[in-house]
């Protein structure tokens, strides 16, 4: 697993993931509040720096040093 997510995108994914998880805890009574737990996915991909769909599609936003 080589990193395929750049620094800016990792920050955005972490913020979005954390916001969705926070929304889950703030709105636990809602009928579809469990959907907020999908925030785990962008949070995890931001933490490891690798996105499986990017690997399948050949996308790489990570800048590597030559």
WOPE-V685552 format. One line per field, one symbol per residue. phi: phi as a letter, one per 20 degrees, with the letter a starting at -180 (. if undefined). psi: psi as a letter, one per 30 degrees, with the letter a starting at -180 (. if undefined). A space follows every 10 residues. Layout:
phi=???
psi=???
This chain:
phi=.efccfffff ffffffffff fffffecfef fdffffffff fffffffemc cgffffemeb deedee
psi=jkkgkleeee eeeeeeeeee eeeeffhffl egfffffffe eeeeeeefgk jeeeeefgkj gkkkk.
